[in-house]
Amino acid sequence: MDMSATRIAFGLAAILSGTTICACLYARKLFQAPVVPRQVYPSDFALPKRSHFTKLLGTPTNVAYLVTGASGFIAHYIVEQLLERGETTVYALDIRQPTIALPKGAQFLHCDLTHLDSLKKTLQGKNIQVIYHVAAIIRFMDEFPEQLPLSYNINVTATENVIQACLDLNIPFLVQTSTSHVSVGYDLDPIFYGNERLPYTEKPVNNYAQTKVLAEKAILAANGKKLQNGKTLHTASIRPASIIYGFGDKWGLDTYFVTRDLQLHHHNIVDDFCYVENVALAHLLLEKGLRENPGVVGGHPFLISHDDPLSRENFFTILETLKPNYFTRSYIPYPILYILSRIATFTTRYTTISLGDLDMYTACSDVLQSQQHCFSSLKARKVLGYEPFYTVEQGVKLAWDRWEAAGNGL
């Protein structure tokens, strides 16, 4: 038997063995935990005046801004809010054109962040004073060493280049988008109302968490370094918690709105559901904190959540209340999902076979979906003055309204 056949045999044996164990556990209902159903009413979707939100964005600073990862989800909303605040010079940078049109007034810059010389050349002469470094690659499905270089190059090397560009081009403020996953791993589970005192995971579930740990450490360590002009670089990180949703999230609400299928597989797993405009607002508040109180804010991470953890069942209830009779629920028995995730792990690592969307649901993705973790934003509330302006329900309503305005809907 050649090596390829041996690998296939061992892979199938492992899948079958794991499936047997999983089926036994499932039969004993060890995968379920009681969760209180969420009561949702139509009045919960009433929206506050937008002018009240705009006031929270602050007054314009009238300096030049750069937002990296412009084709991404969170970056789009940061650009939008900077412009809504009244900033007139906002550059949006990415290696590819955004699929959703940039907000009117933003200027697109094409650049590969993994090449320092290219980055510095792109920024030269633009007098940028603040960088929001949002760019990242989120490969939840990758966990093996041979898959690491892709995530490392974009999440770590690019971050190091952004820091160096700040130092060389005299850019004094750097806000990074990190993630709560820097404290999520095999060694840190479950987590209920976790805070910034949690250590970095030493046993990350995937390469995304591993590389974001390194990226955040680099950002925070850069705080206080001297720029070429002798002034100081001020840095800090925002850690959005878990599931960030809103129009443009691609794999969340966008998918539910299109397919109308609310697919449930991991029962009663509690998680944070954070509306993207609240997350973007936190970034602007962090910038304000770096300006006004750098000695307290600089060099620190800040977790951002709604402080309102939900099970996916309860999140689906919100969707069903917003649009009665629009959605249907479907259920995938966990043993079947377990088998599929292990097959996807095997095919993506050892073959060139593509299973379509299932390629994203590997064993480490399954582990992450099975973990219980939610976080507290108390530090951000106390230090930055952060409050989630929109509730979870209001965030869903806003996402639906934007989706309809984009030419979708009934």
C-alpha positions in Angstrom: 0.0 0.0 0.0 1.5 3.4 -1.0 1.7 6.4 1.2 -1.3 8.1 -0.4 -3.6 5.1 0.1 -2.3 4.7 3.7 -3.2 8.3 4.4 -6.7 7.8 3.0 -7.2 4.7 5.1 -6.1 6.4 8.3 -8.2 9.4 7.5 -11.4 7.3 6.9 -10.7 5.3 10.1 -10.3 8.5 12.1 -13.5 9.9 10.7 -15.5 6.7 11.4 -14.1 6.4 15.0 -14.9 10.1 15.7 -18.3 9.7 14.3 -19.1 6.8 16.6 -18.0 8.7 19.6 -19.9 11.8 18.5 -23.1 9.8 18.0 -22.9 8.4 21.5 -22.4 11.8 23.0 -25.2 13.3 20.9 -27.5 10.5 22.0 -26.8 11.4 25.6 -27.5 15.1 24.9 -24.2 16.2 26.2 -24.1 18.8 23.4 -27.0 20.7 24.8 -27.4 23.2 27.6 -30.5 25.0 28.8 -30.8 28.6 27.4 -33.6 31.0 28.3 -35.7 31.8 25.2 -35.5 35.5 24.2 -38.7 37.4 24.2 -38.8 39.7 21.2 -41.5 42.2 20.3 -42.1 44.4 17.2 -41.4 47.5 19.2 -37.8 46.3 19.8 -37.0 47.2 16.2 -37.9 50.9 16.6 -34.8 52.9 15.7 -33.5 56.0 17.5 -32.7 59.2 15.5 -29.6 58.9 13.5 -28.6 62.4 14.6 -28.1 61.0 18.1 -25.6 58.5 16.8 -23.8 61.1 14.7 -23.2 63.2 17.8 -21.3 60.2 19.4 -18.8 60.3 16.4 -17.4 63.6 17.7 -16.3 66.6 15.8 -14.0 66.5 12.8 -10.3 66.8 13.4 -9.6 68.0 9.8 -6.6 65.7 9.3 -5.9 63.0 6.8 -7.0 59.4 7.6 -6.1 56.0 6.2 -8.3 52.9 6.7 -6.7 49.7 5.5 -8.7 46.7 4.4 -11.1 48.9 2.5 -12.8 46.0 0.7 -13.6 44.4 4.1 -16.7 44.6 6.3 -15.6 46.6 9.4 -13.4 49.0 7.4 -16.3 50.1 5.2 -18.2 51.3 8.2 -15.2 53.0 9.8 -14.8 55.0 6.5 -18.5 55.8 6.5 -18.4 57.1 10.1 -15.3 59.2 9.6 -17.1 60.9 6.6 -20.3 61.2 8.6 -18.3 62.9 11.4 -17.2 65.5 8.8 -13.7 64.4 7.9 -12.8 65.5 4.4 -9.6 63.5 3.7 -10.2 59.7 4.1 -8.1 57.3 2.2 -9.4 53.7 1.9 -6.6 51.2 1.0 -6.7 47.6 -0.2 -5.1 45.2 -2.6 -8.4 44.9 -4.5 -11.3 47.1 -5.3 -14.2 46.9 -2.8 -17.3 44.9 -4.0 -19.5 47.4 -2.2 -19.0 51.0 -3.4 -17.0 53.1 -1.0 -18.9 55.9 0.8 -19.0 59.1 -1.2 -15.9 61.2 -0.4 -13.5 58.4 0.3 -10.4 58.1 -1.9 -9.3 54.6 -2.8 -5.6 53.6 -2.7 -4.4 50.3 -4.3 -1.5 48.8 -2.3 -0.2 45.5 -1.1 0.5 45.9 2.7 3.0 43.0 2.7 5.5 45.2 0.8 6.8 48.0 3.0 8.4 50.0 0.2 5.2 49.9 -1.8 3.2 51.0 1.2 5.5 53.9 2.0 5.5 55.0 -1.6 1.7 55.0 -1.6 1.4 57.1 1.5 4.2 59.5 0.8 3.2 63.1 0.6 -0.4 62.5 1.8 0.3 63.9 5.3 -1.8 61.1 7.0 -2.1 61.5 10.7 -4.2 58.6 11.7 -4.3 55.0 10.5 -7.0 52.5 11.2 -5.4 49.2 10.5 -8.3 46.9 9.8 -6.9 44.7 7.0 -6.7 41.0 7.9 -7.3 37.6 6.4 -9.8 35.5 8.4 -9.1 31.9 7.8 -11.0 30.2 10.5 -10.7 26.9 8.7 -6.8 26.7 8.6 -4.9 25.1 11.5 -1.9 23.3 10.0 1.7 24.6 9.7 1.8 24.4 5.9 -1.3 26.7 5.8 0.3 29.3 8.2 2.3 31.5 5.7 -0.8 33.0 4.1 -2.3 34.2 7.4 1.2 35.2 8.8 2.0 37.3 5.8 -1.2 39.3 5.8 -1.9 39.4 9.5 1.6 39.8 10.9 4.0 41.0 8.2 1.5 43.6 7.0 0.9 44.9 10.5 4.7 45.2 11.1 4.9 47.2 7.8 2.1 49.5 8.9 3.9 50.2 12.2 7.1 50.9 10.4 5.4 53.2 7.9 4.0 55.2 10.9 7.5 55.6 12.3 9.1 56.5 9.0 6.3 58.9 7.8 5.6 60.5 11.1 2.0 59.2 11.5 1.3 59.6 15.3 -1.9 57.6 15.8 -2.5 53.9 15.0 -5.7 52.1 15.8 -5.8 48.3 15.1 -8.7 46.0 14.7 -7.8 42.9 16.7 -10.2 40.2 17.8 -11.5 38.5 20.9 -10.1 35.3 19.5 -6.6 36.2 20.8 -8.0 34.9 24.1 -9.9 32.0 22.7 -8.3 28.5 22.4 -8.2 25.0 23.6 -6.7 26.3 26.8 -9.3 29.0 27.3 -12.8 27.5 27.0 -15.5 28.2 28.1 -15.4 31.9 28.7 -18.2 33.8 30.2 -17.9 37.6 30.4 -14.2 37.4 29.8 -12.1 40.6 30.0 -8.7 41.9 29.0 -7.1 40.2 31.9 -7.4 36.9 30.1 -4.0 35.8 28.8 -3.3 35.3 25.1 -4.1 31.8 24.1 -1.1 29.4 23.9 -3.2 26.8 22.2 -5.1 28.6 19.4 -7.8 26.8 17.5 -6.7 28.1 14.2 -4.0 30.1 12.3 -6.2 33.2 12.4 -6.0 33.4 16.2 -2.4 32.5 16.3 -1.4 35.3 13.9 -3.8 37.9 15.4 -2.1 37.3 18.8 1.3 38.2 17.1 -0.2 41.2 15.3 -1.8 42.7 18.5 1.4 42.2 20.5 3.3 44.1 17.8 0.8 47.0 17.8 0.8 47.4 21.6 4.5 47.1 21.8 4.9 49.9 19.3 3.1 52.4 21.6 5.5 55.1 22.8 8.1 54.6 20.0 9.6 57.7 18.5 8.8 58.9 15.0 11.3 60.3 12.7 10.4 63.8 13.7 10.9 63.0 17.4 7.2 62.9 18.3 5.6 59.8 19.7 3.6 57.0 18.2 0.4 56.2 20.1 -1.2 52.8 19.4 -4.1 50.6 20.8 -6.3 47.8 19.7 -10.0 47.1 19.5 -11.1 43.5 20.1 -14.5 43.0 18.6 -16.2 40.0 20.3 -17.1 36.9 18.3 -19.9 37.4 15.7 -20.0 40.8 14.0 -23.1 41.2 11.9 -24.7 43.8 9.6 -25.3 44.5 5.9 -22.2 43.3 4.0 -21.2 40.6 6.4 -21.4 38.0 3.6 -21.6 34.8 5.7 -24.1 36.0 8.3 -27.2 38.1 7.8 -26.5 38.6 4.1 -26.7 34.8 3.6 -29.8 34.5 5.8 -31.6 37.3 3.9 -30.8 35.6 0.5 -31.4 32.0 1.4 -34.2 32.6 4.0 -32.8 29.5 5.7 -31.8 29.7 9.3 -29.6 26.7 9.7 -29.0 25.4 13.2 -26.4 22.8 14.1 -24.7 23.6 17.4 -27.5 23.8 19.9 -27.6 26.4 22.7 -24.1 27.7 22.3 -23.9 31.2 23.8 -22.0 33.8 21.9 -21.7 37.6 21.4 -23.6 39.2 18.5 -22.1 42.6 17.8 -23.7 45.0 15.3 -21.0 46.4 13.0 -21.8 50.1 13.5 -21.3 49.8 17.2 -17.9 48.1 16.5 -16.9 50.9 14.1 -18.0 53.5 16.7 -15.7 51.9 19.2 -12.7 52.5 16.8 -13.5 56.2 16.6 -13.8 56.4 20.4 -10.4 54.7 20.7 -8.9 57.3 18.4 -10.3 60.0 20.5 -8.9 58.4 23.6 -5.4 58.2 22.1 -5.6 61.9 21.3 -7.0 63.1 24.6 -5.5 60.6 27.1 -2.7 58.7 25.5 -1.1 57.8 28.8 -4.1 55.8 29.9 -5.4 54.5 26.5 -2.1 53.9 24.6 -0.7 50.3 24.5 -4.0 48.7 25.6 -6.6 46.4 24.0 -10.3 47.0 24.5 -12.9 44.3 24.1 -16.1 45.4 22.4 -19.4 43.6 22.8 -23.1 44.3 23.4 -22.8 42.7 26.8 -25.9 40.8 25.7 -24.8 37.2 24.8 -27.2 35.1 22.8 -27.7 31.6 21.6 -28.1 31.2 17.9 -31.6 30.1 18.5 -32.4 33.4 20.2 -30.7 35.3 17.4 -32.9 33.5 14.9 -35.9 34.4 16.9 -35.0 38.1 16.4 -34.9 37.5 12.6 -38.2 35.7 12.6 -39.9 38.4 14.7 -38.6 41.1 12.3 -39.9 39.2 9.2 -42.6 36.7 10.1 -43.1 33.9 7.6 -40.0 35.0 5.7 -37.5 32.5 7.1 -37.5 28.8 7.7 -35.4 26.9 10.1 -33.4 23.8 9.2 -31.4 21.5 11.4 -28.3 19.5 10.8 -27.7 16.6 13.3 -24.4 17.2 14.8 -22.9 13.7 14.0 -23.5 14.5 10.3 -21.8 17.9 10.7 -18.9 16.2 12.5 -18.4 13.8 9.6 -18.5 16.5 7.0 -16.0 18.7 8.9 -13.5 15.9 9.2 -13.9 15.1 5.5 -13.3 18.7 4.7 -10.2 18.8 6.8 -8.9 15.7 5.0 -9.6 16.9 1.5 -8.3 20.5 2.0 -5.1 19.2 3.5 -4.2 16.2 1.5 -6.0 16.6 -1.9 -6.9 19.2 -4.5 -10.6 18.3 -4.3 -12.9 21.2 -3.5 -16.1 20.6 -1.6 -17.4 24.1 -2.3 -18.5 26.0 0.8 -17.8 23.0 2.9 -14.1 23.7 2.5 -14.6 26.4 5.1 -16.0 24.0 7.6 -13.1 22.0 8.8 -12.4 20.4 12.1 -11.1 23.6 13.7 -14.1 25.5 12.5 -16.3 22.9 14.1 -14.3 23.2 17.4 -14.8 27.0 17.3 -18.5 26.7 16.7 -18.7 24.3 19.7 -17.0 26.6 22.2 -18.9 28.8 24.7 -17.4 32.3 24.9 -18.7 35.8 25.5 -17.0 38.9 26.6 -17.5 42.1 28.7 -16.9 45.6 27.3 -16.6 47.1 30.8 -13.1 48.4 30.3 -14.1 50.2 27.0 -17.2 51.6 28.8 -15.1 53.0 31.6 -12.1 54.2 29.7 -13.4 55.1 26.2 -17.0 56.0 27.1 -18.2 53.2 24.8 -21.9 52.2 24.8 -23.5 50.0 22.2 -25.8 52.6 20.7 -27.9 50.1 18.8 -29.4 47.0 20.4 -29.0 43.6 18.8 -32.6 43.9 17.5 -32.0 47.4 16.1 -28.8 46.2 14.4 -30.8 43.5 12.6 -33.4 46.0 11.5 -30.7 48.4 10.1 -29.1 45.5 8.3 -32.4 44.6 6.7 -33.1 48.2 5.7 -29.7 48.5 4.0 -30.1 45.2 2.3 -33.5 46.3 0.9 -32.1 49.7 -0.1 -29.4 47.9 -2.1 -32.1 46.5 -4.4 -32.8 43.3 -2.5 -35.8 42.3 -0.4 -39.3 41.1 -1.1 
